[in-house]
Amino acid sequence: MSKSFVQEFNVKEKTNVLYDTNDYETFQNKELLDELRAEIIQNLIDKNDYNNINKEEYIKKEVSSVLEGKDLTVSERLYLNNLIDNEINGYGPITELLEDPSITEIMVNGTNEIYIELDGKLIKDESVSFINNKHIIRTIQRLIQPIGRTIDTTNPMVDARLKDGSRLNAIIEPLSINGPVLTIRKFKKELENIDDFLRNGTMTPYMARFIEACVKCKMNIIVCGGTGSGKTTLLNVMSSFIGNDERIITIEDAAELKLEQEHVISLETRNVNYEGMGEVTIRDLVINSLRMRPDRIIVGEVRGKEAFDMLQAMNTGHEGSMTTLHANGPKDALNRLETMVLMAGIEIPIKAIREYIENAIDIVINISRMSDGKRKITSISEIVGFDNDEIKLNEIFSFKQKGISQTGQILGEFNLNDLSPKSYERIKSRGISLNDIFGK
């Protein structure tokens, strides 16, 4: 390596300015840069102690041999230096994606298939790539090593919460046929609040006041929707309406809820260890939480046997409990709950299960991510009994799509469908007036 390049590196370190990788397109030696990048990174991957590399020494001794005699401009050398810095001190090609607060999710499907979620839309990022599958696995290992996790052919799947609160899922061969796949849902340092929901058109002020009243009246609520629809975010917003004098226990696979009340106990599941032991499930935590004298139990998501225990808690005096589940709408959510209860091995008739659900759940809220990337609460329904042995839902609020604008924006309107919902009687009995919405 030439003396000038070492000096350039030192200047860069002092100014703490990384070269903008977007300027790659302006370089004249793109093919050579790609070859040099691949060689440098491959050499790094081949080192057994790549997590303990002294950056200064590595650049001086290892990179010098690769760049020696190459006719590169100062900008091109700084570009390579930036990549080296990301590999040694960061997380390879996705370092800058992780640092960008506007990106909410990162999906690596292959060496040249990196997608990001930006403003609710999935976009393929053509500016980012890995050199091979080993490079992806190296990046995964660097991400999970600080939290004491590992990934290899004997442990080919990892689901974990990173130290910054982001949620990581990785799966490699032999489970992933097409190579390693990495998904990162980034933790939002600034969580949304009810004002953000109103400003973004997720709901109307009437809907917000009704939801607030339901939470304060300790109704049991289920939030349903598809993947990435904003269920957990809505659950967090709803939790903000809980009083500061209540003991709240939150239960999650990966802690995403961020409650601001004083008396909050946060519980998190644990995966099996290397010996296949030590697993603690959502169901284990729900059962244990009943012995912890909770006023409310909030489960991040139910998707299995724990649904029965959650319903049992709701039916035995733990009013105001809340959870989310994957479903395409309120009716589908109730059908899924039936299936989950059956998964618990409880041998009772379907009719009895439905009665159990009807007694436990008061309100079902459906939230959707629309085609324009924006999120809408498309339905707020109450359970009002049975109709021919089927649980009957009464939809109070809804959003109806009318069309799509020339710019791709969803056009529609929110509707108030029932001026005298059953749940309003309970709200009024707690001294909360919504007469301007539902009348007297």
KEBADREN-253426 format. One record per residue (C-alpha): residue number from 1; residue in three letters; x, y, z. Coordinates in steps of 0.2 Angstrom, whole numbers, plus 2048, in hexadecimal, padded with zeros to 3 digits. Last residue first. Layout:
<atoms>
 resi resn  xx  yy  zz
  NUM  ALA   X   Y   Z
...
</atoms>
This chain:
<atoms>
 resi resn  xx  yy  zz
  440  LYS 67D 831 87A
  439  GLY 685 834 86A
  438  PHE 693 828 863
  437  ILE 6A1 834 85E
  436  ASP 69D 844 867
  435  ASN 696 83A 875
  434  LEU 6A7 832 879
  433  SER 6A6 834 88B
  432  ILE 6B1 82A 898
  431  GLY 6AA 827 8A9
  430  ARG 6AE 814 8AA
  429  SER 69B 810 8A7
  428  LYS 69C 81A 897
  427  ILE 6AA 80F 890
  426  ARG 6A0 7FF 895
  425  GLU 691 806 88B
  424  TYR 69C 80B 87D
  423  SER 6A1 7F8 87B
  422  LYS 690 7F4 874
  421  PRO 692 800 865
  420  SER 685 80D 863
  419  LEU 68A 818 854
  418  ASP 690 809 84A
  417  ASN 699 80B 839
  416  LEU 6A5 819 83C
  415  ASN 6AE 81A 82B
  414  PHE 6C0 81E 826
  413  GLU 6C2 823 814
  412  GLY 6CC 81E 805
  411  LEU 6D9 822 7F8
  410  ILE 6EA 818 7F9
  409  GLN 6F8 822 7F1
  408  GLY 700 81C 7E1
  407  THR 704 82D 7DA
  406  GLN 6F6 82C 7CE
  405  SER 6EA 829 7DD
  404  ILE 6E4 818 7E2
  403  GLY 6D2 813 7E5
  402  LYS 6C4 813 7F2
  401  GLN 6CB 809 800
  400  LYS 6C0 807 80F
  399  PHE 6C6 80A 821
  398  SER 6BB 804 82F
  397  PHE 6B4 808 840
  396  ILE 6A7 800 84B
  395  GLU 6A7 7EE 843
  394  ASN 69C 7E3 84D
  393  LEU 6A3 7D1 84E
  392  LYS 699 7C2 852
  391  ILE 6A1 7B2 858
  390  GLU 699 7A3 84E
  389  ASP 68D 797 857
  388  ASN 67F 79D 84B
  387  ASP 683 7AF 850
  386  PHE 68C 7B2 860
  385  GLY 691 7C0 86C
  384  VAL 695 7D2 869
  383  ILE 6A8 7D2 865
  382  GLU 6AE 7E4 861
  381  SER 6B6 7E9 851
  380  ILE 6C2 7F6 84C
  379  SER 6C7 7F5 839
  378  THR 6D3 7FB 82C
  377  ILE 6DF 803 837
  376  LYS 6EA 80A 82A
  375  ARG 6FD 809 826
  374  LYS 705 812 817
  373  GLY 711 808 80B
  372  ASP 707 80D 7FC
  371  SER 700 7FC 7FA
  370  MET 6F8 7FD 80B
  369  ARG 6FF 7F6 81B
  368  SER 6F1 7F0 826
  367  ILE 6EB 7F2 838
  366  ASN 6DC 7E7 83F
  365  ILE 6D6 7EB 850
  364  VAL 6CC 7DE 85A
  363  ILE 6C3 7E3 86A
  362  ASP 6BB 7DA 879
  361  ILE 6C4 7C9 879
  360  ALA 6C2 7BD 888
  359  ASN 6B0 7B8 889
  358  GLU 6AF 7B6 876
  357  ILE 6BF 7AC 876
  356  TYR 6B9 7A0 883
  355  GLU 6A8 79F 87B
  354  ARG 6B1 79B 86A
  353  ILE 6BB 78D 873
  352  ALA 6AB 786 87A
  351  LYS 6A3 785 869
  350  ILE 6B3 77D 862
  349  PRO 6B1 76F 86F
  348  ILE 6BF 76C 87C
  347  GLU 6CE 761 87C
  346  ILE 6DC 76E 880
  345  GLY 6EB 769 876
  344  ALA 6F2 77A 876
  343  MET 6F1 77A 863
  342  LEU 6DE 77A 864
  341  VAL 6E0 78B 86D
  340  MET 6EB 791 85E
  339  THR 6DE 78B 851
  338  GLU 6D0 795 85A
  337  LEU 6DB 7A4 85B
  336  ARG 6DE 7A3 848
  335  ASN 6CB 7A3 845
  334  LEU 6C9 7B2 850
  333  ALA 6D7 7BB 846
  332  ASP 6CF 7B6 836
  331  LYS 6BF 7BF 83B
  330  PRO 6C9 7CF 840
  329  GLY 6D3 7D0 830
  328  ASN 6E1 7C8 827
  327  ALA 6EA 7C1 836
  326  HIS 6FA 7C1 83F
  325  LEU 6F8 7C3 851
  324  THR 6FA 7D1 85E
  323  THR 6F7 7D2 871
  322  MET 6EE 7DC 87E
  321  SER 6E8 7DA 890
  320  GLY 6DC 7E7 897
  319  GLU 6D4 7DB 8A3
  318  HIS 6DF 7CE 8AD
  317  GLY 6D0 7C7 8B6
  316  THR 6CF 7B5 8B2
  315  ASN 6C9 7B5 8A0
  314  MET 6D7 7C0 899
  313  ALA 6E4 7B4 8A1
  312  GLN 6DB 7A5 89A
  311  LEU 6DB 7AE 889
  310  MET 6EE 7B0 88A
  309  ASP 6F0 79E 890
  308  PHE 6E6 798 881
  307  ALA 6F0 7A3 875
  306  GLU 700 79C 87C
  305  LYS 6FE 78C 871
  304  GLY 703 795 862
  303  ARG 705 7A6 859
  302  VAL 702 7B4 866
  301  GLU 70C 7C4 864
  300  GLY 713 7D1 86F
  299  VAL 70A 7CB 87E
  298  ILE 703 7D9 889
  297  ILE 6FD 7D3 89B
  296  ARG 6F4 7E0 8A6
  295  ASP 6F2 7E2 8B8
  294  PRO 6FF 7D5 8BB
  293  ARG 702 7CB 8CC
  292  MET 711 7C2 8C7
  291  ARG 70A 7B0 8C7
  290  LEU 700 7B3 8B7
  289  SER 710 7B8 8AF
  288  ASN 717 7A7 8B1
  287  ILE 709 7A0 8A5
  286  VAL 70C 7AD 899
  285  LEU 71F 7AB 89A
  284  ASP 71E 798 896
  283  ARG 712 79B 888
  282  ILE 71D 7A8 880
  281  THR 72B 79A 881
  280  VAL 73A 797 88B
  279  GLU 747 78B 883
  278  GLY 755 786 88F
  277  MET 75A 776 886
  276  GLY 75F 770 874
  275  GLU 771 76E 87A
  274  TYR 777 77D 870
  273  ASN 76A 788 879
  272  VAL 757 788 875
  271  ASN 750 79A 872
  270  ARG 74B 7A6 880
  269  THR 73B 7B0 882
  268  GLU 73A 7C2 888
  267  LEU 732 7C9 897
  266  SER 730 7DC 89B
  265  ILE 729 7E1 8AC
  264  VAL 721 7F3 8AB
  263  HIS 71D 7FD 8BB
  262  GLU 722 80F 8B6
  261  GLN 719 811 8A6
  260  GLU 723 816 896
  259  LEU 720 806 88D
  258  LYS 72C 801 87F
  257  LEU 726 7F1 876
  256  GLU 733 7E9 86A
  255  ALA 73A 7DC 876
  254  ALA 73D 7CC 86B
  253  ASP 732 7BD 86E
  252  GLU 727 7C8 879
  251  ILE 71E 7C9 889
  250  THR 719 7D9 892
  249  ILE 714 7DA 8A4
  248  ILE 70B 7EA 8AA
  247  ARG 708 7EF 8BC
  246  GLU 6FC 7FD 8BC
  245  ASP 6FD 80E 8C4
  244  ASN 704 817 8B5
  243  GLY 6F4 815 8AB
  242  ILE 6F3 80C 89A
  241  PHE 6F1 818 88B
  240  SER 703 816 886
  239  SER 6FF 803 883
  238  MET 6F5 808 874
  237  VAL 704 80F 86C
  236  ASN 70F 800 86F
  235  LEU 701 7F5 868
  234  LEU 700 800 859
  233  THR 713 7FE 856
  232  THR 712 7EB 859
  231  LYS 704 7E9 84C
  230  GLY 70C 7F4 83F
  229  SER 708 7EB 82F
  228  GLY 719 7E3 82D
  227  THR 712 7D2 82B
  226  GLY 6FF 7D2 82A
  225  GLY 6F2 7D9 837
  224  CYS 6EA 7D6 848
  223  VAL 6E9 7E0 858
  222  ILE 6E0 7D7 865
  221  ILE 6D8 7E0 874
  220  ASN 6D2 7DC 885
  219  MET 6C8 7EB 88C
  218  LYS 6D0 7F4 89B
  217  CYS 6C5 803 89B
  216  LYS 6D5 80E 898
  215  VAL 6D9 803 889
  214  CYS 6C8 804 881
  213  ALA 6C7 817 884
  212  GLU 6D8 819 87B
  211  ILE 6D2 80F 86D
  210  PHE 6C2 81A 86B
  209  ARG 6CC 82A 86C
  208  ALA 6D8 824 85E
  207  MET 6C9 81E 853
  206  TYR 6C1 82F 855
  205  PRO 6D2 838 851
  204  THR 6D3 82E 841
  203  MET 6DF 820 83E
  202  THR 6EF 81C 834
  201  GLY 6EE 82D 82B
  200  ASN 700 831 82E
  199  ARG 6FD 83F 83A
  198  LEU 6F0 835 844
  197  PHE 6FC 827 846
  196  ASP 70B 833 84A
  195  ASP 700 83B 857
  194  ILE 6FC 82A 85F
  193  ASN 70E 827 862
  192  GLU 71C 81F 857
  191  LEU 72C 819 85F
  190  GLU 73C 824 85D
  189  LYS 74A 817 85F
  188  LYS 742 80C 853
  187  PHE 749 7FB 853
  186  LYS 74E 7F4 842
  185  ARG 746 7E5 83B
  184  ILE 755 7DB 834
  183  THR 753 7CC 828
  182  LEU 761 7C1 822
  181  VAL 761 7B3 816
  180  PRO 76F 7A7 813
  179  GLY 76F 79C 804
  178  ASN 762 797 7F7
  177  ILE 75D 787 800
  176  SER 75B 78F 811
  175  LEU 759 781 81E
  174  PRO 76A 779 819
  173  GLU 770 787 818
  172  ILE 76D 798 820
  171  ILE 760 7A1 82A
  170  ALA 761 7B2 832
  169  ASN 754 7BC 83C
  168  LEU 759 7CC 845
  167  ARG 74E 7D7 84F
  166  SER 755 7E9 853
  165  GLY 755 7ED 866
  164  ASP 766 7F6 865
  163  LYS 76E 7E7 86D
  162  LEU 768 7DB 860
  161  ARG 758 7D1 863
  160  ALA 759 7BF 85C
  159  ASP 753 7B2 850
  158  VAL 760 7A7 84A
  157  MET 75F 798 83E
  156  PRO 76D 78C 838
  155  ASN 773 785 848
  154  THR 77C 775 843
  153  THR 781 77D 832
  152  ASP 787 78D 83A
  151  ILE 780 79C 844
  150  THR 785 7A3 854
  149  ARG 77E 7AD 863
  148  GLY 786 7B5 871
  147  ILE 77E 7C7 86F
  146  PRO 78E 7CF 869
  145  GLN 790 7C0 85C
  144  ILE 77F 7C3 854
  143  LEU 784 7D1 848
  142  ARG 795 7CC 844
  141  GLN 78F 7BA 840
  140  ILE 782 7C1 834
  139  THR 78F 7CB 82B
  138  ARG 79A 7BB 82A
  137  ILE 78B 7B1 823
  136  ILE 788 7BE 816
  135  HIS 79A 7BE 810
  134  LYS 79A 7AB 810
  133  ASN 78C 7AC 804
  132  ASN 796 7B6 7F7
  131  ILE 79C 7C8 7F3
  130  PHE 78E 7D1 7FC
  129  SER 784 7DF 7F4
  128  VAL 77D 7F1 7F7
  127  SER 77A 7FE 7EA
  126  GLU 76B 7F5 7E2
  125  ASP 760 7F7 7F1
  124  LYS 750 7EF 7ED
  123  ILE 742 7F8 7F4
  122  LEU 734 7F2 800
  121  LYS 727 800 804
  120  GLY 722 806 816
  119  ASP 72B 816 815
  118  LEU 73B 80D 811
  117  GLU 73C 7FA 813
  116  ILE 74D 7F3 80C
  115  TYR 751 7E5 800
  114  ILE 762 7DD 7FD
  113  GLU 763 7D1 7EF
  112  ASN 774 7D1 7E8
  111  THR 77D 7C5 7F4
  110  GLY 76C 7BC 7F8
  109  ASN 75C 7BF 801
  108  VAL 762 7CD 80D
  107  MET 753 7D6 814
  106  ILE 755 7E7 81E
  105  GLU 747 7EF 827
  104  THR 743 801 82D
  103  ILE 74E 80B 823
  102  SER 74B 81E 827
  101  PRO 757 81D 836
  100  ASP 766 819 82A
   99  GLU 774 811 835
   98  LEU 76F 7FF 831
   97  LEU 76F 803 81E
   96  GLU 780 80A 820
   95  THR 787 7FA 827
   94  ILE 77E 7EF 81B
   93  PRO 78D 7EC 810
   92  GLY 798 7E6 81E
   91  TYR 792 7E6 830
   90  GLY 79D 7F3 838
   89  ASN 7AE 7F5 83F
   88  ILE 7B8 7E9 834
   87  GLU 7AC 7E7 825
   86  ASN 7A6 7F9 825
   85  ASP 7B8 800 827
   84  ILE 7BD 7F5 818
   83  LEU 7AF 7FC 80D
   82  ASN 7B4 80D 812
   81  ASN 7C6 80A 80D
   80  LEU 7C0 803 7FC
   79  TYR 7B7 814 7F9
   78  LEU 7C6 81E 800
   77  ARG 7D1 815 7F3
   76  GLU 7C5 819 7E5
   75  SER 7C4 82B 7EA
   74  VAL 7D7 82C 7EB
   73  THR 7D8 825 7D9
   72  LEU 7DD 813 7D6
   71  ASP 7EB 80D 7CB
   70  LYS 7EF 7FC 7D4
   69  GLY 802 7F9 7D8
   68  GLU 7FE 7F3 7E9
   67  LEU 7EC 7F2 7ED
   66  VAL 7EB 7E0 7F2
   65  SER 7FC 7E0 7FB
   64  SER 7F8 7EF 805
   63  VAL 7E7 7E8 80B
   62  GLU 7F0 7DB 816
   61  LYS 7FE 7E4 81F
   60  LYS 7F9 7F7 821
   59  ILE 7E7 7F5 820
   58  TYR 7E7 7E6 82C
   57  GLU 7F3 7EF 838
   56  GLU 7E7 7FE 839
   55  LYS 7D8 7F4 83B
   54  ASN 7DE 7E9 849
   53  ILE 7D4 7D9 845
   52  ASN 7CB 7D0 854
   51  ASN 7BB 7CB 84B
   50  TYR 7C5 7C5 83C
   49  ASP 7CE 7B8 846
   48  ASN 7CC 7A9 83B
   47  LYS 7D1 7B3 82B
   46  ASP 7C9 7AC 81C
   45  ILE 7BB 7B9 81D
   44  LEU 7C7 7C7 81D
   43  ASN 7D0 7C0 80E
   42  GLN 7BF 7BF 805
   41  ILE 7BC 7D1 809
   40  ILE 7CC 7D7 802
   39  GLU 7CA 7CC 7F2
   38  ALA 7B8 7D1 7EF
   37  ARG 7BC 7E4 7F1
   36  LEU 7CB 7E3 7E6
   35  GLU 7C1 7DA 7D8
   34  ASP 7B2 7E6 7DA
   33  LEU 7BE 7F5 7D9
   32  LEU 7C6 7EE 7CA
   31  GLU 7B5 7ED 7C1
   30  LYS 7B0 7FE 7C7
   29  ASN 7C0 807 7C1
   28  GLN 7B9 817 7BA
   27  PHE 7AF 81C 7C9
   26  THR 7A0 826 7C8
   25  GLU 794 818 7CD
   24  TYR 79D 815 7DD
   23  ASP 797 826 7E3
   22  ASN 789 81E 7EC
   21  THR 797 817 7F8
   20  ASP 799 828 800
   19  TYR 7AA 827 808
   18  LEU 7A9 827 81B
   17  VAL 7AD 837 824
   16  ASN 7B5 835 836
   15  THR 7C0 844 832
   14  LYS 7CE 83C 83C
   13  GLU 7CB 82B 835
   12  LYS 7CA 832 823
   11  VAL 7DB 83B 825
   10  ASN 7E2 82B 82C
    9  PHE 7DC 821 81D
    8  GLU 7E3 82E 810
    7  GLN 7F4 82D 819
    6  VAL 7F4 81A 817
    5  PHE 7EF 81D 805
    4  SER 7FD 829 802
    3  LYS 80A 81D 809
    2  SER 806 811 7FC
    1  MET 800 800 800
</atoms>
